[in-house]
């Protein structure tokens, strides 16, 4: 919640607090506090959680892997654009050379 607040987002929007009435026995109830998390809140919990907990470690590994895949994908897209531009320039240079002859 601190990360969310420091980034300038409203924590109430991301970490919605809920209360539930739970029955413990004959006509006995207690109030349970729970949270409704947005996807963003789940990401923050995974990134800032205790990696000694297997669920947190798994989530951190997942996000690291997905981030790496995205970075590689973006590099490949840039490479493809660069090759396409080179092809266009080569074609323009040929047309210019032919026009000069």
C-alpha positions as CSV (number, residue, x, y, z in Angstrom):
1,X,0.0,0.0,0.0
2,X,3.0,2.3,0.6
3,X,4.3,1.7,-2.9
4,X,0.8,2.5,-4.3
5,X,0.5,5.7,-2.3
6,X,4.1,6.8,-3.1
7,X,3.3,6.4,-6.8
8,X,0.3,8.7,-6.4
9,X,-2.5,6.2,-6.7
10,X,-5.5,6.1,-4.3
11,X,-5.0,3.1,-2.1
12,X,-8.7,2.8,-1.5
13,X,-9.3,2.2,-5.2
14,X,-6.6,-0.5,-5.4
15,X,-7.0,-2.2,-2.0
16,X,-10.8,-2.1,-1.3
17,X,-11.5,-3.1,2.3
18,X,-14.5,-5.4,2.9
19,X,-16.0,-6.7,6.0
20,X,-17.9,-10.0,6.4
21,X,-20.0,-11.3,9.1
22,X,-18.9,-14.9,10.0
23,X,-20.9,-17.3,12.1
24,X,-18.9,-19.1,14.8
25,X,-21.7,-21.1,16.4
26,X,-25.2,-20.7,17.6
27,X,-26.2,-17.1,17.0
28,X,-22.6,-16.0,17.5
29,X,-20.9,-13.9,14.8
30,X,-17.6,-12.0,14.3
31,X,-16.5,-9.5,11.7
32,X,-13.8,-10.5,9.3
33,X,-11.8,-7.9,7.5
34,X,-10.9,-8.8,3.9
35,X,-9.7,-6.9,0.8
36,X,-10.8,-6.7,-2.8
37,X,-7.6,-6.2,-4.8
38,X,-7.1,-4.8,-8.3
39,X,-4.7,-6.4,-10.7
40,X,-2.3,-3.5,-9.9
41,X,-2.5,-4.2,-6.2
42,X,-1.8,-7.9,-6.8
43,X,1.3,-7.0,-8.8
44,X,2.6,-4.7,-6.0
45,X,2.0,-7.5,-3.4
46,X,3.9,-10.0,-5.5
47,X,6.8,-7.6,-6.1
48,X,7.1,-6.4,-2.5
49,X,6.2,-9.6,-0.7
50,X,8.4,-12.0,1.3
51,X,10.2,-14.3,-1.3
52,X,10.6,-17.0,1.4
53,X,6.8,-17.6,0.9
54,X,6.5,-20.0,-2.1
55,X,3.5,-18.1,-3.7
56,X,5.4,-14.8,-3.6
57,X,8.6,-16.4,-5.0
58,X,6.6,-18.0,-7.8
59,X,4.9,-14.7,-8.6
60,X,8.2,-12.8,-8.6
61,X,9.8,-15.4,-10.9
62,X,6.8,-15.2,-13.2
63,X,7.0,-11.4,-13.5
64,X,10.7,-11.5,-14.0
65,X,10.3,-14.0,-16.8
66,X,7.4,-12.1,-18.5
67,X,9.4,-8.8,-18.3
68,X,12.4,-10.5,-20.0
69,X,10.1,-11.9,-22.7
70,X,8.7,-8.5,-23.3
71,X,12.1,-6.9,-23.5
72,X,13.3,-9.5,-26.0
73,X,10.1,-9.0,-28.1
74,X,10.6,-5.3,-28.2
75,X,14.2,-5.7,-29.3
76,X,13.1,-8.0,-32.1
77,X,10.5,-5.6,-33.3
78,X,13.1,-2.8,-33.3
79,X,15.4,-5.0,-35.3
80,X,12.7,-5.8,-37.8
81,X,11.9,-2.1,-38.2
82,X,15.6,-1.3,-38.7
83,X,15.9,-4.0,-41.4
84,X,12.8,-2.7,-43.2
85,X,14.2,0.9,-43.1
86,X,17.5,-0.4,-44.6
87,X,15.6,-2.1,-47.4
88,X,13.6,1.1,-48.1
89,X,16.8,3.2,-48.2
90,X,18.5,0.7,-50.4
91,X,15.6,0.9,-52.9
92,X,15.6,4.7,-52.8
93,X,19.4,4.7,-53.4
94,X,19.0,2.4,-56.4
95,X,16.2,4.6,-57.8
96,X,18.4,7.7,-57.3
97,X,21.4,6.0,-59.0
98,X,19.2,4.9,-62.0
99,X,17.8,8.4,-62.3
100,X,21.4,9.8,-62.2
101,X,22.5,7.5,-65.1
